[in-house]
Amino acid sequence: MKKIFILSVAFLLGVSTLVSSCSKYEEGPKLTLLSKKARLTGDWKLSEQTLNGTAQTLLGTNTMTISKDGTYKSSFSYVAFGQTFSSDTNGTWDFSDDKTSILSTESGQTTADTLKIYRLANKELKFIDVNGSNTVISTYVPQ
């Protein structure tokens, strides 16, 4: 009986240590049953963007579809002076070797853009871009 108790405690300590150190991303999640690819793929809409912690006004609609086959489509549209303007792009994507970033290559281009993942959850996706003293966090939610 004592042996079973000691093994149970050791198992719980091992699992709690593993769970507390599972996330590659600053905002987690700590534990998930879905693969990184399953959490990333889908239809997303930009819901918030902050610059150095201050919320920015979104000037239009920014959406993207990330497919399991390694392709993506993004769309940006806004209205100015009663006229609707839009821009669509597509290309391919892949995880970086350590899966902390997404490498996206727009169709017709040869170099990839790197998007550092800040949070990768089933219902929320955040990218972080640090450029000098400016930090931009873009938050996407499912469409």
The first five atom37 places (N, CA, C, CB, O) and aatype in JSON, in Angstrom:
{
  "aatype": [12, 11, 11, 9, 13, 9, 10, 15, 19, 0, 13, 10, 10, 7, 19, 15, 16, 10, 19, 15, 15, 4, 15, 11, 18, 6, 6, 7, 14, 11, 10, 16, 10, 10, 15, 11, 11, 0, 1, 10, 16, 7, 3, 17, 11, 10, 15, 6, 5, 16, 10, 2, 7, 16, 0, 5, 16, 10, 10, 7, 16, 2, 16, 12, 16, 9, 15, 11, 3, 7, 16, 18, 11, 15, 15, 13, 15, 18, 19, 0, 13, 7, 5, 16, 13, 15, 15, 3, 16, 2, 7, 16, 17, 3, 13, 15, 3, 3, 11, 16, 15, 9, 10, 15, 16, 6, 15, 7, 5, 16, 16, 0, 3, 16, 10, 11, 9, 18, 1, 10, 0, 2, 11, 6, 10, 11, 13, 9, 3, 19, 2, 7, 15, 2, 16, 19, 9, 15, 16, 18, 19, 14, 5],
  "atom_mask": [
    [1, 1, 1, 1, 1],
    [1, 1, 1, 1, 1],
    [1, 1, 1, 1, 1],
    [1, 1, 1, 1, 1],
    [1, 1, 1, 1, 1],
    [1, 1, 1, 1, 1],
    [1, 1, 1, 1, 1],
    [1, 1, 1, 1, 1],
    [1, 1, 1, 1, 1],
    [1, 1, 1, 1, 1],
    [1, 1, 1, 1, 1],
    [1, 1, 1, 1, 1],
    [1, 1, 1, 1, 1],
    [1, 1, 1, 0, 1],
    [1, 1, 1, 1, 1],
    [1, 1, 1, 1, 1],
    [1, 1, 1, 1, 1],
    [1, 1, 1, 1, 1],
    [1, 1, 1, 1, 1],
    [1, 1, 1, 1, 1],
    [1, 1, 1, 1, 1],
    [1, 1, 1, 1, 1],
    [1, 1, 1, 1, 1],
    [1, 1, 1, 1, 1],
    [1, 1, 1, 1, 1],
    [1, 1, 1, 1, 1],
    [1, 1, 1, 1, 1],
    [1, 1, 1, 0, 1],
    [1, 1, 1, 1, 1],
    [1, 1, 1, 1, 1],
    [1, 1, 1, 1, 1],
    [1, 1, 1, 1, 1],
    [1, 1, 1, 1, 1],
    [1, 1, 1, 1, 1],
    [1, 1, 1, 1, 1],
    [1, 1, 1, 1, 1],
    [1, 1, 1, 1, 1],
    [1, 1, 1, 1, 1],
    [1, 1, 1, 1, 1],
    [1, 1, 1, 1, 1],
    [1, 1, 1, 1, 1],
    [1, 1, 1, 0, 1],
    [1, 1, 1, 1, 1],
    [1, 1, 1, 1, 1],
    [1, 1, 1, 1, 1],
    [1, 1, 1, 1, 1],
    [1, 1, 1, 1, 1],
    [1, 1, 1, 1, 1],
    [1, 1, 1, 1, 1],
    [1, 1, 1, 1, 1],
    [1, 1, 1, 1, 1],
    [1, 1, 1, 1, 1],
    [1, 1, 1, 0, 1],
    [1, 1, 1, 1, 1],
    [1, 1, 1, 1, 1],
    [1, 1, 1, 1, 1],
    [1, 1, 1, 1, 1],
    [1, 1, 1, 1, 1],
    [1, 1, 1, 1, 1],
    [1, 1, 1, 0, 1],
    [1, 1, 1, 1, 1],
    [1, 1, 1, 1, 1],
    [1, 1, 1, 1, 1],
    [1, 1, 1, 1, 1],
    [1, 1, 1, 1, 1],
    [1, 1, 1, 1, 1],
    [1, 1, 1, 1, 1],
    [1, 1, 1, 1, 1],
    [1, 1, 1, 1, 1],
    [1, 1, 1, 0, 1],
    [1, 1, 1, 1, 1],
    [1, 1, 1, 1, 1],
    [1, 1, 1, 1, 1],
    [1, 1, 1, 1, 1],
    [1, 1, 1, 1, 1],
    [1, 1, 1, 1, 1],
    [1, 1, 1, 1, 1],
    [1, 1, 1, 1, 1],
    [1, 1, 1, 1, 1],
    [1, 1, 1, 1, 1],
    [1, 1, 1, 1, 1],
    [1, 1, 1, 0, 1],
    [1, 1, 1, 1, 1],
    [1, 1, 1, 1, 1],
    [1, 1, 1, 1, 1],
    [1, 1, 1, 1, 1],
    [1, 1, 1, 1, 1],
    [1, 1, 1, 1, 1],
    [1, 1, 1, 1, 1],
    [1, 1, 1, 1, 1],
    [1, 1, 1, 0, 1],
    [1, 1, 1, 1, 1],
    [1, 1, 1, 1, 1],
    [1, 1, 1, 1, 1],
    [1, 1, 1, 1, 1],
    [1, 1, 1, 1, 1],
    [1, 1, 1, 1, 1],
    [1, 1, 1, 1, 1],
    [1, 1, 1, 1, 1],
    [1, 1, 1, 1, 1],
    [1, 1, 1, 1, 1],
    [1, 1, 1, 1, 1],
    [1, 1, 1, 1, 1],
    [1, 1, 1, 1, 1],
    [1, 1, 1, 1, 1],
    [1, 1, 1, 1, 1],
    [1, 1, 1, 1, 1],
    [1, 1, 1, 0, 1],
    [1, 1, 1, 1, 1],
    [1, 1, 1, 1, 1],
    [1, 1, 1, 1, 1],
    [1, 1, 1, 1, 1],
    [1, 1, 1, 1, 1],
    [1, 1, 1, 1, 1],
    [1, 1, 1, 1, 1],
    [1, 1, 1, 1, 1],
    [1, 1, 1, 1, 1],
    [1, 1, 1, 1, 1],
    [1, 1, 1, 1, 1],
    [1, 1, 1, 1, 1],
    [1, 1, 1, 1, 1],
    [1, 1, 1, 1, 1],
    [1, 1, 1, 1, 1],
    [1, 1, 1, 1, 1],
    [1, 1, 1, 1, 1],
    [1, 1, 1, 1, 1],
    [1, 1, 1, 1, 1],
    [1, 1, 1, 1, 1],
    [1, 1, 1, 1, 1],
    [1, 1, 1, 1, 1],
    [1, 1, 1, 1, 1],
    [1, 1, 1, 0, 1],
    [1, 1, 1, 1, 1],
    [1, 1, 1, 1, 1],
    [1, 1, 1, 1, 1],
    [1, 1, 1, 1, 1],
    [1, 1, 1, 1, 1],
    [1, 1, 1, 1, 1],
    [1, 1, 1, 1, 1],
    [1, 1, 1, 1, 1],
    [1, 1, 1, 1, 1],
    [1, 1, 1, 1, 1],
    [1, 1, 1, 1, 1]
  ],
  "atom_positions": [
    [[0.81, -1.19, 0.0], [0.0, 0.0, 0.0], [0.86, 1.26, 0.0], [-0.93, -0.01, 1.2], [0.59, 2.22, -0.72]],
    [[1.91, 1.23, 0.83], [2.81, 2.38, 0.9], [3.52, 2.6, -0.43], [3.83, 2.19, 2.03], [3.74, 3.74, -0.84]],
    [[3.87, 1.52, -1.12], [4.56, 1.6, -2.4], [3.64, 2.25, -3.45], [5.0, 0.19, -2.86], [4.1, 3.08, -4.24]],
    [[2.37, 1.88, -3.47], [1.4, 2.46, -4.41], [1.24, 3.95, -4.15], [0.04, 1.74, -4.31], [1.17, 4.74, -5.09]],
    [[1.18, 4.34, -2.89], [1.04, 5.75, -2.53], [2.26, 6.55, -3.02], [0.88, 5.91, -0.99], [2.11, 7.62, -3.6]],
    [[3.45, 6.03, -2.8], [4.68, 6.73, -3.21], [4.72, 6.84, -4.73], [5.93, 5.98, -2.68], [5.09, 7.89, -5.26]],
    [[4.36, 5.76, -5.44], [4.34, 5.82, -6.9], [3.3, 6.81, -7.41], [4.07, 4.43, -7.47], [3.54, 7.51, -8.39]],
    [[2.15, 6.87, -6.75], [1.1, 7.82, -7.14], [1.56, 9.26, -6.96], [-0.18, 7.58, -6.32], [1.34, 10.1, -7.83]],
    [[2.2, 9.56, -5.84], [2.7, 10.91, -5.58], [3.79, 11.26, -6.6], [3.26, 11.01, -4.14], [3.81, 12.38, -7.13]],
    [[4.68, 10.34, -6.88], [5.74, 10.59, -7.87], [5.13, 10.84, -9.25], [6.73, 9.4, -7.93], [5.58, 11.73, -9.97]],
    [[4.11, 10.07, -9.61], [3.45, 10.25, -10.89], [2.8, 11.63, -10.97], [2.4, 9.15, -11.12], [2.95, 12.33, -11.97]],
    [[2.08, 12.03, -9.92], [1.42, 13.34, -9.9], [2.43, 14.48, -9.97], [0.57, 13.48, -8.64], [2.19, 15.46, -10.67]],
    [[3.54, 14.37, -9.27], [4.57, 15.39, -9.34], [5.16, 15.47, -10.75], [5.68, 15.1, -8.32], [5.41, 16.56, -11.26]],
    [[5.39, 14.33, -11.36], [5.92, 14.31, -12.73], [4.96, 14.94, -13.72], [0.0, 0.0, 0.0], [5.38, 15.72, -14.57]],
    [[3.68, 14.61, -13.62], [2.68, 15.17, -14.52], [2.54, 16.67, -14.3], [1.32, 14.48, -14.32], [2.45, 17.43, -15.26]],
    [[2.51, 17.12, -13.04], [2.37, 18.55, -12.79], [3.58, 19.33, -13.3], [2.17, 18.81, -11.3], [3.42, 20.45, -13.77]],
    [[4.76, 18.77, -13.21], [5.94, 19.42, -13.75], [5.86, 19.5, -15.27], [7.21, 18.68, -13.32], [6.19, 20.52, -15.86]],
    [[5.43, 18.42, -15.88], [5.3, 18.39, -17.33], [4.25, 19.39, -17.81], [4.94, 16.98, -17.8], [4.49, 20.12, -18.77]],
    [[3.1, 19.43, -17.16], [2.02, 20.34, -17.56], [2.44, 21.79, -17.39], [0.76, 20.05, -16.74], [2.1, 22.62, -18.22]],
    [[3.16, 22.11, -16.34], [3.54, 23.5, -16.1], [4.62, 23.99, -17.07], [4.01, 23.66, -14.68], [4.87, 25.19, -17.15]],
    [[5.25, 23.07, -17.8], [6.3, 23.51, -18.71], [6.02, 23.15, -20.17], [7.61, 22.91, -18.29], [6.95, 23.14, -20.98]],
    [[4.77, 22.85, -20.51], [4.44, 22.39, -21.86], [4.35, 23.49, -22.9], [3.14, 21.67, -21.83], [4.63, 23.24, -24.08]],
    [[3.98, 24.68, -22.53], [3.68, 25.7, -23.51], [4.94, 26.32, -24.09], [2.83, 26.77, -22.9], [5.87, 26.68, -23.37]],
    [[4.96, 26.43, -25.41], [6.05, 27.12, -26.1], [5.76, 28.61, -26.2], [6.26, 26.53, -27.5], [6.65, 29.4, -26.53]],
    [[4.52, 28.99, -25.92], [4.07, 30.36, -26.18], [3.87, 31.1, -24.86], [2.78, 30.36, -26.99], [3.46, 30.53, -23.85]],
    [[4.18, 32.39, -24.91], [4.15, 33.21, -23.71], [2.81, 33.16, -22.98], [4.47, 34.64, -24.07], [2.77, 33.13, -21.75]],
    [[1.71, 33.15, -23.74], [0.39, 33.11, -23.12], [-0.28, 31.74, -23.22], [-0.5, 34.15, -23.75], [-1.5, 31.64, -23.09]],
    [[0.48, 30.69, -23.46], [-0.06, 29.34, -23.41], [-0.85, 28.94, -24.63], [0.0, 0.0, 0.0], [-0.68, 29.52, -25.7]],
    [[-1.7, 27.95, -24.49], [-2.16, 27.3, -23.27], [-1.14, 26.29, -22.73], [-3.49, 26.59, -23.53], [-0.24, 25.85, -23.45]],
    [[-1.3, 25.96, -21.48], [-0.36, 25.04, -20.83], [-0.6, 23.6, -21.27], [-0.47, 25.14, -19.32], [0.35, 22.84, -21.42]],
    [[-1.86, 23.22, -21.48], [-2.18, 21.84, -21.84], [-3.33, 21.85, -22.82], [-2.52, 20.99, -20.59], [-4.33, 22.53, -22.62]],
    [[-3.19, 21.09, -23.89], [-4.26, 20.96, -24.87], [-4.16, 19.59, -25.52], [-4.17, 22.09, -25.94], [-3.08, 19.01, -25.62]],
    [[-5.3, 19.08, -25.96], [-5.33, 17.79, -26.63], [-5.2, 17.94, -28.15], [-6.61, 17.05, -26.29], [-4.96, 16.97, -28.86]],
    [[-5.37, 19.18, -28.63], [-5.26, 19.44, -30.06], [-3.82, 19.72, -30.46], [-6.17, 20.61, -30.46], [-3.07, 20.33, -29.7]],
    [[-3.44, 19.28, -31.64], [-2.1, 19.57, -32.13], [-1.98, 21.06, -32.46], [-1.77, 18.7, -33.39], [-2.98, 21.76, -32.58]],
    [[-0.77, 21.52, -32.6], [-0.54, 22.93, -32.96], [-1.18, 23.24, -34.31], [0.97, 23.26, -33.0], [-1.78, 24.3, -34.48]],
    [[-1.05, 22.34, -35.26], [-1.63, 22.54, -36.58], [-3.15, 22.61, -36.51], [-1.19, 21.42, -37.53], [-3.77, 23.43, -37.18]],
    [[-3.76, 21.75, -35.7], [-5.23, 21.75, -35.56], [-5.72, 23.06, -34.93], [-5.68, 20.55, -34.72], [-6.78, 23.56, -35.29]],
    [[-4.95, 23.6, -33.98], [-5.35, 24.87, -33.35], [-5.16, 26.05, -34.29], [-4.55, 25.1, -32.07], [-5.91, 27.02, -34.22]],
    [[-4.18, 25.97, -35.18], [-3.87, 27.08, -36.07], [-4.8, 27.15, -37.29], [-2.45, 26.98, -36.53], [-5.2, 28.23, -37.7]],
    [[-5.13, 26.01, -37.84], [-5.91, 26.02, -39.08], [-7.36, 26.44, -38.83], [-5.88, 24.64, -39.74], [-7.95, 26.11, -37.8]],
    [[-7.89, 27.17, -39.8], [-9.28, 27.63, -39.71], [-9.41, 29.04, -40.23], [0.0, 0.0, 0.0], [-8.48, 29.6, -40.82]],
    [[-10.58, 29.61, -40.0], [-10.89, 30.97, -40.43], [-10.77, 31.9, -39.23], [-12.31, 31.06, -41.06], [-11.39, 31.67, -38.2]],
    [[-9.97, 32.96, -39.38], [-9.66, 33.89, -38.29], [-9.99, 35.32, -38.7], [-8.19, 33.77, -37.89], [-9.91, 35.68, -39.87]],
    [[-10.34, 36.12, -37.7], [-10.62, 37.55, -37.92], [-9.86, 38.36, -36.87], [-12.16, 37.84, -37.84], [-9.89, 38.04, -35.69]],
    [[-9.17, 39.41, -37.32], [-8.45, 40.28, -36.39], [-9.47, 40.99, -35.49], [-7.57, 41.32, -37.16], [-10.35, 41.69, -35.99]],
    [[-9.34, 40.81, -34.19], [-10.3, 41.4, -33.26], [-9.69, 42.53, -32.44], [-10.84, 40.34, -32.33], [-10.4, 43.4, -31.94]],
    [[-8.37, 42.52, -32.29], [-7.72, 43.55, -31.48], [-6.25, 43.65, -31.87], [-7.86, 43.24, -29.97], [-5.62, 42.67, -32.26]],
    [[-5.73, 44.85, -31.76], [-4.31, 45.07, -31.98], [-3.83, 46.11, -30.97], [-4.02, 45.53, -33.46], [-4.45, 47.16, -30.81]],
    [[-2.73, 45.8, -30.31], [-2.17, 46.74, -29.34], [-0.78, 47.15, -29.77], [-2.15, 46.13, -27.93], [-0.03, 46.37, -30.36]],
    [[-0.44, 48.39, -29.46], [0.9, 48.92, -29.67], [1.42, 49.35, -28.31], [0.91, 50.12, -30.69], [0.88, 50.27, -27.7]],
    [[2.45, 48.68, -27.84], [3.02, 48.94, -26.51], [1.95, 48.92, -25.43], [3.75, 50.29, -26.5], [1.97, 49.74, -24.51]],
    [[1.03, 47.97, -25.54], [-0.01, 47.79, -24.53], [-1.24, 48.65, -24.7], [0.0, 0.0, 0.0], [-2.19, 48.51, -23.94]],
    [[-1.25, 49.55, -25.67], [-2.39, 50.44, -25.91], [-3.19, 49.94, -27.1], [-1.91, 51.9, -26.15], [-2.64, 49.71, -28.18]],
    [[-4.5, 49.76, -26.9], [-5.37, 49.28, -27.98], [-5.39, 50.28, -29.13], [-6.8, 49.04, -27.46], [-5.47, 51.49, -28.92]],
    [[-5.31, 49.75, -30.34], [-5.34, 50.57, -31.55], [-6.71, 50.45, -32.21], [-4.22, 50.14, -32.52], [-7.37, 49.41, -32.1]],
    [[-7.13, 51.48, -32.89], [-8.39, 51.45, -33.62], [-8.17, 50.64, -34.9], [-8.91, 52.89, -33.95], [-7.26, 50.92, -35.67]],
    [[-9.02, 49.64, -35.11], [-8.92, 48.83, -36.32], [-9.62, 49.57, -37.45], [-9.53, 47.41, -36.12], [-10.79, 49.94, -37.33]],
    [[-8.92, 49.78, -38.54], [-9.45, 50.54, -39.67], [-9.87, 49.59, -40.78], [-8.41, 51.55, -40.19], [-9.27, 49.6, -41.86]],
    [[-10.87, 48.79, -40.54], [-11.35, 47.86, -41.56], [-11.44, 46.46, -41.01], [0.0, 0.0, 0.0], [-11.41, 46.24, -39.79]],
    [[-11.54, 45.51, -41.92], [-11.69, 44.11, -41.57], [-10.5, 43.33, -42.11], [-13.02, 43.53, -42.11], [-10.17, 43.43, -43.29]],
    [[-9.87, 42.57, -41.25], [-8.71, 41.77, -41.62], [-9.03, 40.31, -41.28], [-7.4, 42.26, -40.9], [-9.2, 39.98, -40.1]],
    [[-9.11, 39.45, -42.29], [-9.41, 38.04, -42.07], [-8.35, 37.17, -42.73], [-10.8, 37.69, -42.6], [-7.64, 37.61, -43.63]],
    [[-8.26, 35.93, -42.25], [-7.36, 34.98, -42.89], [-7.89, 33.57, -42.7], [-5.93, 35.1, -42.31], [-8.54, 33.25, -41.7]],
    [[-7.61, 32.75, -43.69], [-7.93, 31.32, -43.64], [-6.62, 30.57, -43.75], [-8.94, 30.91, -44.79], [-5.87, 30.72, -44.72]],
    [[-6.34, 29.76, -42.74], [-5.12, 28.95, -42.72], [-5.55, 27.5, -42.9], [-4.3, 29.16, -41.38], [-6.31, 26.97, -42.09]],
    [[-5.06, 26.88, -43.95], [-5.47, 25.52, -44.29], [-4.44, 24.49, -43.86], [-5.72, 25.4, -45.78], [-3.25, 24.77, -43.77]],
    [[-4.93, 23.28, -43.59], [-4.05, 22.19, -43.18], [-3.06, 21.79, -44.26], [-4.88, 20.99, -42.78], [-2.0, 21.23, -43.96]],
    [[-3.39, 22.07, -45.52], [-2.51, 21.68, -46.61], [-1.31, 22.61, -46.78], [-3.29, 21.63, -47.9], [-0.53, 22.45, -47.72]],
    [[-1.16, 23.6, -45.88], [0.0, 24.49, -45.92], [-0.22, 25.74, -46.75], [0.0, 0.0, 0.0], [0.74, 26.42, -47.11]],
    [[-1.49, 26.06, -47.07], [-1.78, 27.29, -47.81], [-2.56, 28.24, -46.91], [-2.58, 26.98, -49.1], [-3.15, 27.84, -45.91]],
    [[-2.55, 29.52, -47.29], [-3.33, 30.51, -46.56], [-3.91, 31.53, -47.54], [-2.47, 31.22, -45.49], [-3.42, 31.69, -48.66]],
    [[-4.95, 32.19, -47.09], [-5.54, 33.32, -47.82], [-5.8, 34.4, -46.78], [-6.87, 32.92, -48.59], [-6.27, 34.11, -45.68]],
    [[-5.5, 35.64, -47.12], [-5.81, 36.75, -46.21], [-6.51, 37.85, -47.0], [-4.52, 37.29, -45.51], [-6.3, 38.02, -48.2]],
    [[-7.33, 38.59, -46.29], [-8.1, 39.65, -46.92], [-8.17, 40.84, -45.98], [-9.52, 39.17, -47.3], [-8.37, 40.69, -44.77]],
    [[-8.0, 42.02, -46.54], [-8.12, 43.26, -45.77], [-9.03, 44.19, -46.56], [-6.71, 43.93, -45.5], [-8.82, 44.4, -47.75]],
    [[-10.04, 44.74, -45.9], [-10.93, 45.69, -46.58], [-11.28, 46.82, -45.63], [-12.21, 44.98, -47.09], [-11.36, 46.64, -44.41]],
    [[-11.5, 47.99, -46.22], [-11.89, 49.16, -45.44], [-12.67, 50.1, -46.34], [-10.65, 49.87, -44.82], [-12.61, 50.0, -47.56]],
    [[-13.39, 51.02, -45.71], [-14.18, 52.01, -46.45], [-13.59, 53.39, -46.19], [-15.69, 51.95, -46.03], [-13.36, 53.76, -45.04]],
    [[-13.35, 54.14, -47.26], [-12.85, 55.51, -47.15], [-13.57, 56.36, -48.19], [-11.29, 55.57, -47.36], [-13.64, 56.02, -49.37]],
    [[-14.11, 57.47, -47.73], [-14.83, 58.41, -48.6], [-15.94, 57.72, -49.38], [-13.85, 59.07, -49.56], [-16.18, 58.03, -50.55]],
    [[-16.61, 56.75, -48.71], [-17.72, 56.06, -49.34], [-17.31, 54.97, -50.32], [0.0, 0.0, 0.0], [-18.16, 54.32, -50.92]],
    [[-16.03, 54.77, -50.48], [-15.51, 53.76, -51.41], [-14.91, 52.6, -50.62], [-14.44, 54.39, -52.37], [-14.18, 52.83, -49.65]],
    [[-15.2, 51.37, -51.02], [-14.63, 50.19, -50.38], [-13.36, 49.78, -51.09], [-15.65, 49.03, -50.36], [-13.33, 49.64, -52.31]],
    [[-12.31, 49.6, -50.32], [-11.02, 49.16, -50.84], [-10.71, 47.8, -50.21], [-9.89, 50.2, -50.53], [-10.99, 47.57, -49.04]],
    [[-10.13, 46.92, -51.0], [-9.78, 45.61, -50.45], [-8.49, 45.1, -51.08], [-10.92, 44.61, -50.67], [-8.1, 45.49, -52.17]],
    [[-7.86, 44.22, -50.35], [-6.62, 43.6, -50.79], [-6.64, 42.14, -50.35], [-5.37, 44.35, -50.21], [-6.88, 41.84, -49.18]],
    [[-6.39, 41.24, -51.28], [-6.35, 39.82, -50.98], [-4.98, 39.26, -51.31], [-7.44, 39.06, -51.77], [-4.38, 39.63, -52.32]],
    [[-4.48, 38.39, -50.47], [-3.22, 37.71, -50.72], [-3.39, 36.23, -50.41], [-2.06, 38.33, -49.88], [-4.29, 35.84, -49.66]],
    [[-2.53, 35.43, -50.98], [-2.51, 34.01, -50.64], [-1.08, 33.51, -50.78], [-3.48, 33.18, -51.54], [-0.22, 34.18, -51.36]],
    [[-0.86, 32.34, -50.25], [0.48, 31.79, -50.29], [0.56, 30.5, -49.5], [0.0, 0.0, 0.0], [-0.43, 29.8, -49.32]],
    [[1.76, 30.21, -49.03], [1.99, 28.99, -48.26], [2.51, 29.34, -46.87], [2.98, 28.06, -48.99], [3.05, 30.43, -46.66]],
    [[2.35, 28.42, -45.95], [2.83, 28.62, -44.58], [3.41, 27.3, -44.06], [1.68, 29.13, -43.66], [3.12, 26.22, -44.58]],
    [[4.24, 27.44, -43.02], [4.77, 26.3, -42.3], [5.24, 26.8, -40.94], [5.94, 25.6, -43.09], [5.49, 27.99, -40.76]],
    [[5.34, 25.89, -40.01], [5.91, 26.24, -38.71], [7.43, 26.36, -38.83], [5.53, 25.19, -37.62], [8.04, 25.71, -39.67]],
    [[8.02, 27.21, -37.99], [9.48, 27.22, -37.86], [9.89, 25.89, -37.23], [9.98, 28.46, -37.01], [9.04, 25.16, -36.73]],
    [[11.17, 25.58, -37.23], [11.65, 24.31, -36.69], [11.22, 24.07, -35.26], [13.15, 24.24, -36.78], [10.86, 22.95, -34.89]],
    [[11.24, 25.13, -34.43], [10.85, 24.98, -33.03], [9.36, 25.25, -32.78], [11.68, 25.92, -32.17], [8.91, 25.22, -31.64]],
    [[8.61, 25.51, -33.84], [7.16, 25.73, -33.81], [6.74, 26.94, -32.98], [6.48, 24.51, -33.28], [5.61, 26.99, -32.49]],
    [[7.64, 27.91, -32.82], [7.28, 29.13, -32.1], [6.88, 30.25, -33.05], [8.44, 29.58, -31.23], [6.43, 31.31, -32.61]],
    [[7.04, 30.02, -34.35], [6.71, 31.02, -35.35], [6.09, 30.35, -36.57], [7.96, 31.82, -35.77], [6.2, 29.15, -36.78]],
    [[5.42, 31.19, -37.36], [4.89, 30.74, -38.64], [5.68, 31.45, -39.73], [3.35, 31.04, -38.77], [5.91, 32.66, -39.67]],
    [[6.1, 30.69, -40.71], [6.81, 31.23, -41.86], [5.81, 31.25, -43.02], [8.1, 30.38, -42.22], [5.36, 30.21, -43.48]],
    [[5.48, 32.45, -43.49], [4.5, 32.56, -44.57], [5.18, 33.17, -45.8], [3.27, 33.43, -44.13], [5.93, 34.15, -45.7]],
    [[4.91, 32.58, -46.94], [5.47, 33.06, -48.2], [4.32, 33.39, -49.14], [6.43, 32.01, -48.83], [3.57, 32.5, -49.55]],
    [[4.18, 34.66, -49.47], [3.12, 35.1, -50.37], [3.39, 34.57, -51.77], [3.02, 36.65, -50.39], [4.54, 34.5, -52.21]],
    [[2.33, 34.19, -52.48], [2.48, 33.69, -53.85], [3.25, 34.69, -54.69], [1.09, 33.41, -54.48], [2.99, 35.89, -54.65]],
    [[4.21, 34.18, -55.46], [5.04, 35.03, -56.31], [6.26, 35.59, -55.62], [0.0, 0.0, 0.0], [7.1, 36.22, -56.27]],
    [[6.4, 35.37, -54.31], [7.55, 35.87, -53.56], [8.51, 34.71, -53.27], [7.1, 36.55, -52.24], [8.11, 33.55, -53.31]],
    [[9.75, 35.02, -52.97], [10.73, 33.98, -52.67], [11.17, 33.99, -51.2], [11.94, 34.15, -53.55], [11.76, 33.01, -50.73]],
    [[10.9, 35.08, -50.48], [11.3, 35.14, -49.08], [10.07, 35.03, -48.18], [12.08, 36.44, -48.78], [8.99, 35.5, -48.52]],
    [[10.27, 34.39, -47.04], [9.18, 34.17, -46.1], [9.14, 35.27, -45.05], [9.33, 32.8, -45.43], [10.18, 35.78, -44.62]],
    [[7.94, 35.62, -44.63], [7.74, 36.51, -43.49], [7.61, 35.62, -42.25], [6.48, 37.43, -43.67], [7.06, 34.53, -42.33]],
    [[8.11, 36.11, -41.12], [8.04, 35.35, -39.89], [7.05, 36.01, -38.94], [9.42, 35.23, -39.23], [7.17, 37.2, -38.64]],
    [[6.08, 35.23, -38.46], [5.11, 35.69, -37.47], [5.36, 34.92, -36.19], [3.63, 35.5, -37.98], [5.16, 33.71, -36.15]],
    [[5.8, 35.6, -35.14], [6.07, 34.95, -33.86], [4.76, 34.74, -33.12], [7.06, 35.78, -33.0], [3.99, 35.68, -32.92]],
    [[4.5, 33.5, -32.72], [3.27, 33.15, -32.02], [3.39, 33.54, -30.56], [2.95, 31.64, -32.16], [4.35, 33.17, -29.89]],
    [[2.41, 34.29, -30.07], [2.35, 34.71, -28.67], [1.37, 33.82, -27.9], [1.93, 36.2, -28.56], [1.6, 33.49, -26.74]],
    [[0.27, 33.44, -28.57], [-0.73, 32.53, -28.0], [-1.32, 31.72, -29.14], [-1.84, 33.31, -27.22], [-1.67, 32.27, -30.18]],
    [[-1.44, 30.41, -28.94], [-2.04, 29.53, -29.92], [-3.04, 28.62, -29.21], [-0.96, 28.71, -30.68], [-2.68, 27.57, -28.69]],
    [[-4.28, 29.07, -29.21], [-5.36, 28.3, -28.58], [-6.44, 28.06, -29.62], [-5.94, 29.06, -27.34], [-6.43, 28.66, -30.7]],
    [[-7.36, 27.18, -29.3], [-8.43, 26.83, -30.22], [-9.31, 28.03, -30.55], [-9.27, 25.72, -29.64], [-9.8, 28.14, -31.68]],
    [[-9.52, 28.92, -29.6], [-10.43, 30.06, -29.77], [-9.73, 31.41, -29.84], [-11.41, 30.09, -28.66], [-10.39, 32.45, -29.91]],
    [[-8.4, 31.41, -29.82], [-7.67, 32.68, -29.87], [-6.26, 32.44, -30.4], [-7.63, 33.34, -28.48], [-5.58, 31.49, -30.02]],
    [[-5.84, 33.34, -31.27], [-4.52, 33.29, -31.87], [-3.91, 34.68, -31.74], [-4.57, 32.82, -33.37], [-4.52, 35.67, -32.14]],
    [[-2.69, 34.75, -31.19], [-2.01, 36.03, -31.05], [-0.61, 35.94, -31.64], [-1.95, 36.46, -29.57], [0.11, 34.97, -31.43]],
    [[-0.26, 36.99, -32.38], [1.08, 37.14, -32.89], [1.71, 38.34, -32.23], [1.09, 37.28, -34.44], [1.02, 39.31, -31.91]],
    [[3.03, 38.29, -32.0], [3.74, 39.42, -31.41], [4.86, 39.83, -32.36], [4.3, 39.06, -30.0], [5.56, 39.0, -32.93]],
    [[5.0, 41.14, -32.51], [6.05, 41.7, -33.37], [6.77, 42.77, -32.56], [5.46, 42.29, -34.71], [6.19, 43.8, -32.22]],
    [[8.02, 42.52, -32.25], [8.84, 43.48, -31.52], [9.8, 44.11, -32.51], [9.6, 42.8, -30.32], [10.61, 43.42, -33.13]],
    [[9.7, 45.44, -32.65], [10.55, 46.17, -33.58], [11.12, 47.37, -32.83], [9.75, 46.62, -34.86], [10.45, 48.39, -32.66]],
    [[12.34, 47.23, -32.38], [12.95, 48.3, -31.58], [12.21, 48.44, -30.26], [0.0, 0.0, 0.0], [12.09, 47.47, -29.51]],
    [[11.71, 49.63, -29.98], [10.99, 49.86, -28.73], [9.49, 49.64, -28.88], [11.25, 51.27, -28.23], [8.74, 49.84, -27.92]],
    [[9.03, 49.24, -30.06], [7.6, 49.02, -30.29], [7.26, 47.54, -30.3], [7.18, 49.65, -31.61], [7.92, 46.72, -30.93]],
    [[6.19, 47.23, -29.57], [5.68, 45.85, -29.51], [4.23, 45.87, -29.96], [5.82, 45.23, -28.07], [3.39, 46.54, -29.35]],
    [[3.94, 45.13, -31.02], [2.58, 45.02, -31.54], [2.09, 43.61, -31.3], [2.52, 45.38, -33.05], [2.75, 42.64, -31.68]],
    [[0.93, 43.49, -30.66], [0.29, 42.19, -30.46], [-1.02, 42.21, -31.24], [0.05, 41.88, -28.92], [-1.88, 43.07, -31.01]],
    [[-1.17, 41.27, -32.17], [-2.37, 41.14, -32.98], [-3.14, 39.92, -32.51], [-2.02, 41.03, -34.49], [-2.61, 38.81, -32.47]],
    [[-4.42, 40.13, -32.16], [-5.27, 39.07, -31.64], [-6.32, 38.69, -32.67], [-5.93, 39.49, -30.32], [-7.03, 39.56, -33.18]],
    [[-6.42, 37.42, -32.96], [-7.41, 36.89, -33.9], [-8.35, 35.94, -33.17], [-6.71, 36.16, -35.09], [-7.95, 35.23, -32.24]],
    [[-9.6, 35.95, -33.59], [-10.61, 35.04, -33.06], [-11.24, 34.29, -34.23], [-11.7, 35.82, -32.23], [-11.19, 34.76, -35.37]],
    [[-11.83, 33.12, -33.97], [-12.47, 32.4, -35.08], [-13.61, 33.2, -35.69], [-13.0, 31.04, -34.61], [-14.3, 33.93, -34.99]],
    [[-13.79, 33.05, -37.0], [-14.89, 33.73, -37.7], [-16.18, 32.95, -37.52], [-14.58, 33.91, -39.2], [-17.22, 33.36, -38.02]]
  ]
}
